[in-house]
Amino acid sequence: MKHTGLFIVVLLLAIGSLFVGLQMGKSQLNQVQTNPPTAHNSDEDAEQNNSASVAKVIDSSSIDLVTELKQEIEHLKQQLDEKNTLIDSMNASLGLLEQQVELAYNEIDEAGQATSPFHQEPDAITAEQASVWVPAAYADIVSSQQGEMVSLFKRHHQAEIDPNWASEREQALLDSFALSEYADMVNISAVNCKTTTCEIRGIELKPNGWMLASQQLQGSELGNNVSSWSYLASANDGETLIYMLSEAKEAGSEGEQSQ
């Protein structure tokens, strides 16, 4: 009997232990079933965090690349500006060099012409040579000139005379001065015409007399000349000498114009 009670107590303890074990196992099973979803969610969050980190890295790399490209473009622009400036400077220097070369060539040409035996000097005449044709005082006036005027002077005195034209022209010039309102301001002592040229010599009696008389002459038909040279000069005796040399248009041309 005593052994039977002890057996029952042991059996009850075993059953209680079994029950407790079953309860603990059930509790652990429930915990295992609830933990996997939590672990799965943690993996997704980790993946999302990784994706975000990668995206941030990519964005940061893109920004850095764009910045580097902009800097490179600015550097290239600066180099291009520097090259353009250099080209402009070289062009300016080249233009200046061309001008200097042209000036140098001109100077060489001028020097060559000046020293060349074929270079023609302006026509000139001495007072002694001119005095063969005009009085000494007027020869001094002519000898002080050179070039075209002296050439015309020589041509006038070496030319043959057209009697009809010369006489008519001389008389027309003398009448023009005599009838001029400035007749008392000048004294025309000689009028010498040839074929197309005329020489006038005289003395100015009043200041500005020759200027007024010659201006009036130039405004008339007698002043229709190809060229005309007029001078005033002081003589040794204090008088003011008048000298004029002119070349009229050809008689034929004048006739055609008058028609």
C-alpha positions as CSV (number, residue, x, y, z in Angstrom):
1,M,0.0,0.0,0.0
2,K,2.8,2.3,0.9
3,H,4.6,1.5,-2.3
4,T,1.4,2.2,-4.3
5,G,1.1,5.8,-2.9
6,L,4.7,6.5,-3.7
7,F,4.2,5.3,-7.2
8,I,1.2,7.5,-7.7
9,V,3.2,10.6,-6.5
10,V,6.0,9.8,-8.9
11,L,3.5,9.4,-11.7
12,L,1.9,12.7,-10.9
13,L,5.3,14.4,-10.9
14,A,6.1,12.9,-14.3
15,I,2.8,13.9,-15.7
16,G,3.4,17.5,-14.4
17,S,6.8,17.6,-15.8
18,L,5.5,16.4,-19.2
19,F,2.8,19.1,-19.1
20,V,5.3,21.8,-18.3
21,G,7.6,20.6,-21.0
22,L,4.7,20.6,-23.5
23,Q,3.8,24.2,-22.6
24,M,7.4,25.4,-23.0
25,G,7.7,23.6,-26.3
26,K,4.5,25.2,-27.5
27,S,5.7,28.6,-26.4
28,Q,9.0,28.2,-28.2
29,L,7.2,27.0,-31.4
30,N,5.0,30.1,-31.3
31,Q,8.1,32.3,-30.9
32,V,9.8,30.6,-33.9
33,Q,6.7,31.1,-36.0
34,T,6.5,34.8,-35.3
35,N,10.3,35.5,-35.7
36,P,10.7,34.7,-39.4
37,P,8.5,37.5,-40.7
38,T,10.5,39.9,-38.6
39,A,13.8,38.6,-40.1
40,H,12.3,38.9,-43.6
41,N,11.3,42.5,-43.0
42,S,14.8,43.3,-41.7
43,D,16.3,42.0,-45.0
44,E,14.0,44.2,-47.1
45,D,14.9,47.2,-45.0
46,A,18.5,46.4,-45.5
47,E,18.1,46.1,-49.2
48,Q,16.3,49.4,-49.4
49,N,18.9,51.1,-47.3
50,N,21.6,49.7,-49.6
51,S,19.7,50.9,-52.7
52,A,19.4,54.4,-51.2
53,S,23.1,54.4,-50.4
54,V,24.0,53.3,-53.9
55,A,21.7,56.0,-55.3
56,K,23.4,58.6,-53.2
57,V,26.8,57.4,-54.3
58,I,25.7,57.5,-58.0
59,D,24.2,61.0,-57.6
60,S,27.3,62.2,-55.9
61,S,29.5,60.7,-58.6
62,S,27.3,62.4,-61.3
63,I,27.6,65.8,-59.7
64,D,31.3,65.4,-59.4
65,L,31.6,64.4,-63.1
66,V,29.4,67.3,-64.2
67,T,31.5,69.7,-62.1
68,E,34.7,68.3,-63.7
69,L,33.3,68.7,-67.2
70,K,32.3,72.3,-66.5
71,Q,35.8,73.0,-65.3
72,E,37.3,71.4,-68.3
73,I,35.0,73.4,-70.6
74,E,36.0,76.7,-68.9
75,H,39.6,75.7,-69.2
76,L,39.3,75.1,-72.9
77,K,37.4,78.4,-73.4
78,Q,40.2,80.2,-71.6
79,Q,42.8,78.5,-73.8
80,L,40.8,79.5,-76.9
81,D,40.6,83.1,-75.8
82,E,44.3,83.2,-75.2
83,K,45.0,81.7,-78.7
84,N,42.6,84.3,-80.3
85,T,44.4,87.1,-78.5
86,L,47.7,85.7,-79.6
87,I,46.5,85.5,-83.2
88,D,45.2,89.1,-83.1
89,S,48.5,90.3,-81.8
90,M,50.4,88.4,-84.5
91,N,48.1,89.9,-87.2
92,A,48.7,93.4,-85.9
93,S,52.4,92.8,-85.8
94,L,52.2,91.4,-89.4
95,G,50.3,94.5,-90.6
96,L,52.9,96.8,-89.0
97,L,55.7,94.7,-90.5
98,E,54.1,95.0,-94.0
99,Q,53.9,98.8,-93.6
100,Q,57.5,99.0,-92.6
101,V,58.5,96.8,-95.5
102,E,56.5,99.0,-97.9
103,L,58.1,102.2,-96.5
104,A,61.5,100.6,-96.8
105,Y,60.8,99.7,-100.5
106,N,59.6,103.3,-101.1
107,E,62.7,104.7,-99.6
108,I,64.8,102.4,-101.7
109,D,62.9,103.5,-104.8
110,E,63.3,107.1,-104.0
111,A,67.0,106.7,-103.3
112,G,67.4,104.8,-106.5
113,Q,65.6,107.5,-108.5
114,A,67.6,110.3,-106.9
115,T,70.9,108.6,-107.8
116,S,69.9,107.2,-111.1
117,P,71.4,108.9,-114.2
118,F,68.0,108.7,-115.8
119,H,66.4,110.7,-113.1
120,Q,65.2,114.0,-114.5
121,E,65.9,117.1,-112.4
122,P,63.4,120.0,-112.3
123,D,64.1,122.4,-115.1
124,A,66.1,125.4,-114.0
125,I,67.8,128.5,-115.5
126,T,70.4,130.9,-114.4
127,A,69.9,134.7,-114.4
128,E,72.6,135.0,-117.0
129,Q,70.8,132.6,-119.3
130,A,67.5,134.2,-118.8
131,S,68.9,137.7,-119.4
132,V,69.4,136.7,-123.0
133,W,65.6,137.1,-123.5
134,V,64.5,139.5,-120.7
135,P,66.0,142.5,-118.9
136,A,68.3,141.6,-115.9
137,A,65.7,142.5,-113.3
138,Y,63.2,140.1,-114.7
139,A,65.9,137.5,-115.4
140,D,66.4,137.4,-111.6
141,I,62.7,136.6,-111.1
142,V,62.8,133.8,-113.6
143,S,66.0,132.3,-112.3
144,S,64.5,132.0,-108.8
145,Q,62.0,129.6,-110.2
146,Q,62.3,126.0,-111.5
147,G,60.2,123.2,-113.0
148,E,57.2,123.9,-115.3
149,M,57.4,127.7,-115.2
150,V,61.1,127.6,-116.4
151,S,60.2,125.0,-119.1
152,L,57.4,127.3,-120.3
153,F,59.7,130.3,-120.3
154,K,62.3,128.5,-122.4
155,R,59.6,127.1,-124.8
156,H,58.1,130.6,-125.1
157,H,61.3,132.3,-126.1
158,Q,62.5,129.5,-128.4
159,A,59.1,129.2,-130.2
160,E,58.3,130.6,-133.6
161,I,55.8,133.4,-133.9
162,D,52.3,133.2,-135.3
163,P,52.1,136.8,-136.5
164,N,48.3,136.9,-136.7
165,W,47.6,135.3,-133.4
166,A,50.4,137.1,-131.6
167,S,49.5,140.6,-132.8
168,E,45.8,140.2,-132.0
169,R,46.6,138.7,-128.6
170,E,49.1,141.4,-127.7
171,Q,46.7,144.2,-128.7
172,A,43.8,142.5,-126.8
173,L,45.9,142.3,-123.6
174,L,47.1,145.9,-123.9
175,D,43.5,147.2,-124.4
176,S,42.3,145.1,-121.5
177,F,44.8,146.7,-119.1
178,A,44.3,150.2,-120.6
179,L,40.5,150.1,-120.2
180,S,40.6,148.5,-116.8
181,E,39.3,150.4,-113.8
182,Y,42.7,149.6,-112.3
183,A,44.7,151.1,-115.1
184,D,46.2,153.8,-112.9
185,M,47.5,151.2,-110.5
186,V,49.8,149.3,-112.9
187,N,52.1,150.2,-115.8
188,I,52.4,147.4,-118.5
189,S,55.6,148.0,-120.3
190,A,55.8,145.0,-122.6
191,V,53.5,142.3,-124.0
192,N,55.2,139.6,-126.0
193,C,53.1,136.8,-127.6
194,K,54.3,133.9,-129.8
195,T,52.1,131.0,-130.9
196,T,50.1,130.0,-127.8
197,T,52.2,131.8,-125.1
198,C,52.3,135.4,-123.8
199,E,54.8,137.2,-121.6
200,I,53.8,140.4,-119.7
201,R,56.2,142.7,-117.9
202,G,55.4,145.9,-116.0
203,I,55.5,147.8,-112.7
204,E,53.0,148.0,-109.9
205,L,52.2,151.7,-109.2
206,K,49.9,151.2,-106.2
207,P,49.7,148.5,-103.6
208,N,47.5,145.5,-104.6
209,G,47.2,147.1,-108.1
210,W,48.5,144.0,-109.9
211,M,46.4,141.7,-107.9
212,L,43.2,143.5,-108.8
213,A,44.2,144.0,-112.5
214,S,45.2,140.3,-112.9
215,Q,42.1,139.0,-111.2
216,Q,40.0,141.1,-113.7
217,L,42.0,139.7,-116.6
218,Q,41.6,136.1,-115.4
219,G,37.8,136.6,-115.3
220,S,37.7,137.6,-118.9
221,E,38.1,135.5,-122.1
222,L,41.8,136.5,-122.1
223,G,42.1,134.6,-118.9
224,N,41.0,131.3,-120.4
225,N,44.5,129.8,-120.3
226,V,46.0,126.3,-120.0
227,S,48.5,127.6,-117.4
228,S,49.5,131.0,-116.0
229,W,52.4,132.1,-113.8
230,S,52.4,135.6,-112.1
231,Y,55.0,137.2,-109.9
232,L,55.8,140.4,-108.0
233,A,59.4,141.2,-107.1
234,S,61.2,144.3,-105.7
235,A,63.7,145.9,-107.9
236,N,66.9,147.5,-106.7
237,D,65.4,151.0,-107.2
238,G,62.5,150.1,-104.9
239,E,60.0,149.5,-107.7
240,T,57.7,146.5,-107.6
241,L,58.2,144.5,-110.8
242,I,55.3,142.6,-112.5
243,Y,56.1,139.4,-114.5
244,M,53.4,137.1,-116.0
245,L,53.8,134.1,-118.3
246,S,50.7,132.3,-119.6
247,E,49.8,129.6,-122.2
248,A,46.5,130.0,-124.0
249,K,44.5,127.2,-125.5
250,E,45.1,126.4,-129.1
251,A,43.5,128.9,-131.6
252,G,41.5,126.0,-133.1
253,S,40.1,125.0,-129.7
254,E,39.1,128.6,-129.0
255,G,37.3,128.8,-132.3
256,E,35.4,125.6,-131.6
257,Q,34.4,126.9,-128.2
258,S,33.2,130.3,-129.5
259,Q,31.0,128.5,-132.1
